[in-house]
């Protein structure tokens, strides 16, 4: 799409009256129009008055128009143009709450720019973490924040890792309290990437576990004729992939699974058993040792007393997974052989 087409909407707005005219680039603090944008962004000169207006709704409308253009034309921007636009949008994160949704849309466009200068991804995320209370935003605007984070994780991984555990903590604050299933699927993917790609969790392992495990077991019934097509199983599998992704969660997760195995809800029992089975693929003797007696007690009760064939089948699968997990540690000479004692308990039914 040509820039002339992209800015057609801006020119239309400017023709509506004096209130839509002015030099938009003057709103970029300390920057001259010819330095900031050159010929490609000259169309924004129609937005200056709008962007500097004292009415937050008018400012929001101006930034919304600019962001719509950027979402169409971000791939055509030059590095210096992206730099100054990022600085402008970052400064507007401190603006009135009515303006923030449009600011985030602009930052989403800029997060997709290949010519983004080193350090800008970190700068944008720091600004969002510091200035925006994400969970007070509407669903779509929260989704925009997750999209910005995802874009940067896909393209600026090493830069973000340079933040260390601060990046993990910032994301925890962003996600904390999320309720919309559309956003949760994206947020769960971000958590999986944090763990799979070895981002630093630092002292925030438990906090990351808490911000995700609060959804376990998943309690979601899609509304009739849901246009988004999100099913309960989608959320269950996505959350399970997180909980069973690292042994670092074991000390927090295993007590939770034992608790849910004692639940009266069959769905909670099934989810707990299937999650336990998944965890055994990555756990070792170290993670299981403290919890084996309680796990066996809960599993034994379900095997011998349950009236549900599904529960019994999943219990037996979990027992096989536990045995396989413990067997991997048998050859470790510096550790106690828990496999023998665990199998003895099973054979004795005690």
N, C-alpha and C positions, 0 to 999 in steps of 0.2 A: 504494500500500500504506500502511495506517495505521501510525503509530508503535507502537501497541499490538501490532500483529501483528509488526512488526519486532523488538520486544523480547521476544517470547514465549520465544524461545530463552534469553535472558538470565534471565528469571524462572524458567524451568525449571532452569537451572544453579544459581540461588541457592537453590532448594528442596532441593538435594541435600545440603546441610549447611553448617555454619558456615564451612568453608574457602572457600565460594563467596560469602560475604556481605561486606558492608562498604561503604564510601563510595568508589567508583571515582574520583570527581572530586577527592578529596583527593590522588590521585596526580598531578594536574596542579599542578606546583609553584607555590605562592603564589596559587592561584586558589580562590575560594569557589564552591561548587556552584551557588548561585542566580545568580551572575554569569556563570559559564561556559556553562551550558546551558539554564537555565530548565526549563519543564515537558517539553520535547520529549526531553531526554536524561536524564530522571530514572531511566529504566530502568538506566542504567549504575551507579547506586548499589549494585547487587548485585555489582559487580565490584571494588570497592575493595580488598578483602583479596587478591583474586587478582592484581591489577595490582602490588601492593606486596610480593608473596610473595618470599621469598629463593630459592626454587627457580625457575630460569629456565624450566623446562618449564611450571610453573604460570603464571608471568607471560606466557609465550608463548600459552598457552591463553586467558588473559583478553583479551589484545590481539587474538587471532584472532577471538574472539566479537564484540568491539567493532568490528573491521574488517568483519566480515560484515554487521553491522547498517548500518554506514556505506555499504557498497557497495549496499545496498538503499534507503537513505534520504538519500543525500547531497544530493539536489535540494531537500530540505525544510529544510536547515540555514540558519540566519541568519548574517550576516557575522561577528558577534562569536563565535558558536559555532565557526565554521570557524577563526577566528584562534586560539582557545585549543586546539582540537584539533590544529592544525598545530604549535603550540609543543610540545604534549605528545608528538606522534609524532616530531618532530625530536629531542627529548631522548632518546627511546628508540632512536634509531639508534646510540647509544653503548652499548646494552645487550648482553647475551650473544648470541652468534651464533645460538643457537636461537630467539631472539625476532625477529630481523631480518626473516624472511619475512613474518610477520604485520604488522610495522610497515610494510613496503613496501605491503602490500595496503591498509592504511588510508590511506597517502599517495596511492595510486592513486585511491581513492574521493574524497579531498579535492581531487585535481588536476582533477576533473571538476566541481567546484562553481563555479557562475557568480558567486557572491558572494565569491569569494576576494579578499581585500584586496590592493591594489597592493604589490608587493615580496615577497609570500609565495612566489610561484613561484620567484623567484631564491633566496630563503632556503632553500627545500626542496632545490633542485638543488645549491646550495653544500654543504648538509649531507650529501647523498648522495655527492657527489664527494669530500668530505673524510673521511667516516666509514665508507663501505661499499666493501669490495673486491669489486666486482661479479662478476668472473670466478671468484671462489671460491664463488659461490652456485649453487644448482641451476638447471636450465634455466628452469623456470617463474618463479622469482624474478628471474632476469636479464630475462626477458620483461616482468615487472612494471616493472622500472626503465625499459626502453625505452618502455613504455606511458606512464609518468609524463612522460618527456621529450617524447614525441609529443603528449600532451595539452596540455602547456604551450606547445609550439611552435605548436600550432593556435590557442591562445586568448590567449597572453601574449607574442606575438612581439616587440613593442617592448621589453618589460621584459627579455627574455632578450638581445636585442641590446645592451642597456645593459651587459651583462657584457663586451662586446668579445670578444677572442680567448680569454678565459678559459673561456667556454662551450664553444668548439670543443675546447680542450685537455681540459676535463673530460669531454666526450663521448668523445674519443679514448681516454682512460684507461678509461672504461666498456667500450668495444667491444673493446679490445685483447685478442686471444686468443680471441674468440668462435668457436665451432665448430658450434653447432647451426643447421641450415638454417632452422628456424622463426624463430629470433632474428635470423639474418643478413638475412632479407628485411625485417624491421622496421628493423634497423640501417642497411641500405643505403638505405632510404627516408629515414631521418633525415639521412644524408649528402647525398642528393640535395637535400633541403630546405635544408640548410645552404648549399649552393652556389647553388641556384636563387633563394633568398630573400635572398641577399646578406648572410648572417651574416659577421662578421669572422673571417677565417682567420688573420690576423696572421702571425707567424713559424712557424705550424704547418702550412703548406701541404704540405710534404714528409711530415710526420708523418701528416697525414690521408690522403695518398696511400698511404703505406706500410701503414697499418692496414686499407686496403681492397684494395690491389693484391696483398697477400700471398695472396689467394684466386684470383688469375689465373694460368693459366686454371683455370676451375672444374673440380674433380675430385669429382663427387658422383654416386653411384648410389643412387636411392631403394630402400629395402628392399621386399621383396615385400609386397603388400597394405598399403602405407603409408596409414594413416588420414588423414594430413595432406595428402596429394595434392601435395606439393611435388616438382616435376620439375627436372632439371638445367637445362633451358632457362630456367626461371623465375629461377634464380640467375645464369645467364649474362647474360640481358637486363638484370636489375637491376644487376649489377655494371658492365656495359658502359655503362649510363646514367650511372653515376658517372664512370667513367674518361674518357668522351667529353663531359663536361659543362662543362669549363672549360679554357681554354688554359694556366692556371696549372700544370696537371699535365704539360704537354707535355715539359718537359726531363727528367722522370722516366719518363714513360710510353713515349715513342718508343724509348729504348734497350731497354726491357723488351719491346716488340713486336718489335724487330729480333732480340733474343735468342730469343724464342719462335718466330719464323719459321724459325730454324735448328734447331728441335727435330725429333726423329724422329717425334713424335706428330702425326698428321694433325689431330686435334681441336684441338691447340694452335695449329697453323698456321691453321686455319680461324677460330678465335676471334680470333687476332691480326689477320688480314686484315680481318675484319668490324669489329673495333674500330677499326682504322686508317681504314677507310672512314667510319665514324661520326665520328671525330675531325676529318676533313677538312671537315666541315660547319661547324665553328666555328674551326678553325685558320686562321692567315694565314701569309704568307711568313716572318715573323719566327720563328714556332715551328718551321717545317719546315727552314729554310735549313741549319742545322748537320747535319741528319740525312739530307738528300736522297741523298747518294752511297751511304750504307749501305742506305737503304731501296730504292733502285733496284737495288743489287747483289743483295739478297735476293729482290726481286720478279722480277728477270730470271732468276735461277736457277730459280725455281719455274715461271715461264711456259714456259721452254724445256726444262726437264728433268723436271718432275713427270709422274707416270703417273696422277695423279688429275684427273679432269675437274672435280670440285668445287673443288679447289685452284686450277686454272687459271682457272676462272670468277671466283672471288673475287679472284685476283690482278689480272685485267683490270678488275674493278670498282674495286679500290683504285687502280689507275693512272688510271682515269678521274676518280676522286674527287680524287687528288693534282693532276691537271692542272687540274681545275675550281677547286680551292683556289688554285693559283698564278695562274690567270688573273684572279682577283679583285684581284690586286695589280699587274697590268700597268700600270694607269693611275696608279699611285703614282709620281710623278716623283722622289721622294727615296729610292727603293729600287732595288736592282739587279733587272733582269728575269730571274728564275730560270726562268720558264716556257720561254723559248727554249732555254736550256742543258739543261733537263730533257728537253724534247721531242727535242732533238738527240741526247741520250744514248739515248733510246728508239729513234729511227729508225736510229741507227748500231749499235744493239745492243751498245753498249760501256758 
